[in-house]
Amino acid sequence: MLCSETPNKQRLDKRLCERIETDLEICYSDGKRFYIENLIDISEGGILVTGSKNLDEGTRLIITIPLDPPIKIIGSCRWTQKKGIKHIIGIQFADCTRKQQDRIRELISSILWDPV
């Protein structure tokens, strides 16, 4: 299942894309502020982030995964949950190009195959 290719454009169900745990640092902006946070996991459909600020559901985000070259992608906040002083934020990718989809797949493959 690719980024936003879901049957009838329905909400992406987390079970449709395998989630891969990681501890990468990412950057995102809601158009007002810029945040540097940690990824909890990534899939072809989105990311789970530990955030310092609560986001409203539906907030549009510009996400940058600092690789060489960086992956820049649009996403939206699907849900948040407070956990201690942090927030767990579910972000769904939106409007992905084929190149962005390929880069996300490459990143996931590198996480899976990177020797410990």
C-alpha positions in Angstrom: 0.0 0.0 0.0 1.5 3.3 -1.0 1.4 6.6 0.8 -2.1 7.9 0.1 -3.3 5.1 -2.2 -6.2 3.7 -0.1 -9.4 2.2 -1.5 -11.9 4.9 -2.1 -9.5 7.4 -0.5 -10.6 6.1 2.9 -8.5 6.9 6.0 -5.3 4.8 6.0 -5.7 1.9 8.5 -2.4 1.3 10.4 -2.7 -2.4 9.7 -2.3 -1.8 5.9 1.4 -0.8 6.2 4.0 -2.5 8.3 5.5 -0.2 10.9 9.2 -0.3 11.4 10.6 1.0 14.7 13.4 3.5 14.5 15.0 6.3 16.5 15.7 8.8 13.7 15.4 12.5 14.3 13.1 14.4 12.0 12.0 18.0 11.5 8.5 19.3 10.8 6.7 22.5 10.6 3.0 23.4 11.0 3.5 26.7 9.2 3.9 28.6 12.5 6.8 26.8 14.2 9.6 24.4 13.4 10.1 21.3 15.5 12.9 18.7 15.8 11.5 15.5 17.2 12.2 11.8 17.3 10.6 9.1 15.2 9.1 6.1 17.0 8.3 4.2 13.8 7.8 4.7 10.1 5.7 2.9 7.4 4.9 3.7 3.8 1.8 5.4 5.0 3.1 7.6 7.8 5.1 8.1 10.9 4.7 8.0 14.7 6.6 10.8 16.5 7.4 11.8 20.1 6.5 15.5 20.1 7.0 18.3 22.5 3.7 20.0 21.5 0.2 18.8 21.0 -1.1 19.1 17.5 -4.8 19.4 16.4 -6.1 16.5 14.3 -5.9 17.5 10.7 -3.0 19.9 11.1 -1.0 20.0 7.8 2.7 19.5 8.3 5.8 19.8 6.1 8.1 16.9 7.2 11.8 16.7 6.6 13.7 13.5 7.2 17.4 14.6 7.2 19.1 12.1 4.9 21.4 12.8 2.0 19.5 14.1 0.2 16.7 14.9 2.7 13.2 13.5 2.2 10.6 16.3 2.3 7.0 15.2 2.4 3.5 16.6 3.3 1.6 15.0 6.1 -1.3 15.6 8.4 -1.8 14.9 12.1 -4.3 12.0 12.5 -4.2 11.8 16.3 -2.2 12.7 19.4 -2.0 11.2 22.8 -0.3 12.7 25.9 2.3 10.5 27.5 4.0 12.2 30.5 5.3 15.6 29.4 5.5 14.5 25.7 2.9 13.8 23.0 2.7 10.7 20.8 1.7 12.0 17.3 0.4 9.9 14.4 1.1 11.5 11.1 -0.2 10.3 7.8 1.7 11.1 4.6 -0.4 12.9 1.9 0.1 13.8 -1.8 3.2 11.6 -2.2 5.1 11.6 -5.4 6.5 8.4 -6.8 10.0 9.7 -5.9 8.9 10.3 -2.3 7.3 6.9 -2.1 10.5 5.3 -3.4 12.7 7.2 -0.9 10.4 6.1 2.0 10.7 2.5 0.9 14.5 2.9 0.6 14.7 4.3 4.2 12.5 1.5 5.5 14.7 -1.1 3.7 17.9 0.5 5.1 16.4 0.3 8.7 15.5 -3.3 8.3 18.8 -4.4 6.7 21.2 -2.1 8.7 23.5 -4.4 10.8 23.3 -3.7 14.5 
